[in-house]
């Protein structure tokens, strides 16, 4: 088990993801940008939570607003076109240089991009 955690970029407890989900559900969270409601998410709860935890802890979780910025950058700058890895690196560099550029960067912290 320790080998598995050493390959992850970020140490995020599965319990923390579960508690965050419970808070969203208690607040009767509305559907996000993807249109998926809590009821739809509950349909495959353990699979969805595992997928979310896995992507967050490996550093490959990009909330929809971050994905949109990354996709915009690929359309805007020819050097990033069809180069997902380069555009993700560009986005991380932007976040490091200007951490207050987007509000969600300050909320989520270093786990974005």
C-alpha positions in Angstrom: 0.0 0.0 0.0 2.9 2.4 0.7 4.2 1.8 -2.8 0.9 3.0 -4.2 0.9 6.2 -2.3 4.5 7.0 -3.2 3.5 7.2 -6.9 0.9 9.9 -6.3 1.8 13.5 -6.7 -0.4 14.7 -3.9 -1.4 13.0 -0.6 -5.1 13.3 -0.4 -7.0 11.0 1.9 -10.0 9.2 0.5 -11.8 10.1 3.6 -11.4 13.8 2.8 -13.0 13.2 -0.6 -15.9 11.4 1.1 -16.4 14.2 3.6 -16.3 16.8 0.9 -19.0 14.8 -1.0 -21.1 14.6 2.2 -20.9 18.4 2.6 -22.0 19.0 -1.0 -24.9 16.6 -0.6 -25.9 18.2 2.7 -26.0 21.6 1.0 -28.1 20.1 -1.7 -25.5 20.9 -4.3 -26.8 21.8 -7.7 -25.6 20.3 -11.0 -22.2 21.6 -12.0 -21.0 22.9 -15.3 -21.2 19.3 -16.7 -24.9 19.1 -15.8 -24.5 16.1 -13.5 -26.8 16.3 -10.5 -26.2 14.7 -7.1 -28.8 12.0 -8.0 -26.8 11.1 -11.1 -23.5 11.2 -9.2 -25.1 8.9 -6.5 -25.9 6.3 -9.2 -22.3 5.3 -9.4 -21.1 6.8 -6.2 -18.1 4.6 -5.3 -16.8 4.6 -8.9 -17.2 8.4 -9.2 -15.5 9.1 -5.8 -12.6 6.8 -6.6 -12.2 8.4 -10.0 -12.2 11.9 -8.5 -9.7 10.9 -5.7 -7.4 9.1 -8.2 -7.2 12.1 -10.5 -6.8 14.6 -7.7 -4.0 12.7 -5.9 -2.2 12.0 -9.2 -2.3 15.7 -10.2 -4.5 15.1 -13.2 -7.7 16.5 -12.0 -8.7 19.6 -13.7 -12.0 21.2 -12.8 -14.1 22.3 -15.8 -13.0 26.0 -15.5 -9.4 24.9 -15.6 -10.0 22.6 -18.6 -11.7 25.5 -20.4 -8.7 27.8 -19.8 -6.3 25.1 -21.0 -8.4 24.4 -24.1 -8.6 28.2 -24.8 -4.8 28.4 -24.5 -4.4 25.6 -27.1 -6.7 27.5 -29.5 -5.1 30.9 -28.8 -1.4 30.0 -29.0 -0.1 28.0 -32.0 2.8 26.6 -30.0 0.3 24.8 -27.7 -2.0 23.6 -30.4 -2.4 19.7 -30.3 0.1 19.7 -27.3 -1.9 18.9 -24.2 1.1 18.3 -22.0 2.7 21.6 -23.1 -0.6 23.5 -22.5 -0.9 21.9 -19.0 2.7 23.0 -18.2 1.9 26.5 -19.5 -1.2 26.6 -17.2 0.8 25.5 -14.2 3.4 28.2 -14.9 0.7 30.8 -15.2 -0.8 29.7 -11.9 2.6 30.0 -10.2 3.4 33.4 -11.7 -0.1 34.9 -11.1 -1.9 32.9 -8.4 -4.7 35.5 -8.2 -5.6 35.5 -11.9 -8.6 33.2 -11.4 -10.6 32.9 -8.2 -10.7 29.1 -8.3 -6.9 29.0 -8.1 -6.9 30.7 -4.7 -9.7 28.5 -3.5 -8.3 25.1 -4.5 -4.6 26.1 -3.9 -1.7 24.0 -5.3 -3.9 21.1 -6.4 -5.1 22.9 -9.6 -3.3 22.2 -12.8 
